[in-house]
Amino acid sequence: MPWSNTRYKIKYMAVAALAVVCLFYVYQIYSLSRPLQVIFLNVGQGDSILIQKGVKQILIDGGSSGKVELAELGEYLPYFDREIEIVIVTHPDRDHIGGLIDVARNYKIGKVLETAAEKDTAIFKEWQEVLDFNKVGKLDATSGDEIKFSDASLKIIYPQSKVDSSSGDANNKSIVSRLDYGGSSFLFTGDIESPAEREILERGENVDIDFLKIAHHGSKYSSSEEFLNAASPKEAIISVGANNSYGHPTEAVLEALREKNIRILRTDESGDIEFICEAENSPPKADQPLAEKCKVQSSK
């Protein structure tokens, strides 16, 4: 009898394990048919953008607070998914990397895409230490690098060459990337300012997109008229904290966007700003024009 019970338990465990594996693969197949989500997380005065399709994620920056960042990710990541495939660190300022420290402690990170830019701050040192402790691979991002993400493509368009770690201008060495999916396009600009914008335009990079993440939280030093003309977005997203001490976004940037009839979306007013993007060959819904494959919704 004991032997019979043991065999029964082994059979039961084998069937249960097979069921788990089957469910996992069914979910993987199901997730391929899911729309792409591009979510500008409401992390206060900082940046954090989650790109997700099923159980695959790219996270661009992490705001300044680990508590806030983890709460935000918990709203969108499947509860059983404890891995973020790629984290992109646009530059090493606190309001872009502070929250990533707790992300690295609570999730497995596949790779970190960054530049060699450094900051002599405690938060930057702690970020490097947690990556080293968890043996997370780091890749140096330069123009032309491309990430294939399901059937989406994220291309690095700036910086053009390897960044000197001693460079004191971290903002203008921010990683700038372009996401294309299903006929829709996004431009993520970190904290670049006018000098970097000019360099991108002079090199002839294609920045003509549908959705623009306004650089540097709407600072007066970014979003030049030439850059906005070249990008010609339908909608502009500003990641910014309510009543922040920097005066972001500036009235000059807001007025420039209004003059060009660009719809303005702000995290301090709308909370999380989520774009749900259908594949190019997917049929539009009844209330969705053919040209609009990305629908936006906010958490407020």
DAWO-V10347 format. One record per pair of residues at least 24 apart in sequence whose C-alpha atoms are under 6 Angstrom apart, sorted by sequence separation. I is the first residue (numbers start at 1). J is the second residue. If there is no record, write none. Layout:
{{I/J} {I/J}}
This chain:
{{83/107} {85/109} {86/110} {88/112} {154/178} {172/196} {185/209} {191/215} {207/231} {209/233} {210/234} {211/235} {212/236} {213/237} {214/238} {273/297} {274/298} {82/107} {83/108} {84/109} {85/110} {86/111} {87/112} {88/113} {89/114} {113/138} {115/140} {154/179} {185/210} {186/211} {187/212} {188/213} {190/215} {191/216} {211/236} {273/298} {83/109} {86/112} {101/127} {111/137} {112/138} {113/139} {114/140} {115/141} {153/179} {186/212} {189/215} {242/268} {272/298} {57/84} {60/87} {111/138} {114/141} {153/180} {235/262} {241/268} {272/299} {57/85} {58/86} {59/87} {60/88} {61/89} {113/141} {152/180} {193/221} {194/222} {234/262} {235/263} {236/264} {237/265} {238/266} {239/267} {240/268} {270/298} {271/299} {58/87} {152/181} {193/222} {219/248} {237/266} {271/300} {64/94} {69/99} {218/248} {219/249} {220/250} {270/300} {64/95} {218/249} {219/250} {63/95} {217/249} {218/250} {63/96} {65/98} {66/99} {62/96} {64/98} {65/99} {61/96} {62/97} {63/98} {64/99} {61/97} {63/99} {66/102} {62/99} {62/100} {116/163} {118/165} {117/165} {46/95} {47/96} {116/165} {46/96} {91/174} {90/174} {90/175} {182/279} {183/280} {182/280} {90/190} {47/239} {45/240} {44/240} {45/241} {44/241} {42/267} {42/271} {42/272} {41/272} {40/272} {40/273} {39/273} {39/274} {38/274} {38/275} {37/275} {37/276} {36/276} {36/277} {35/277} {35/278}}
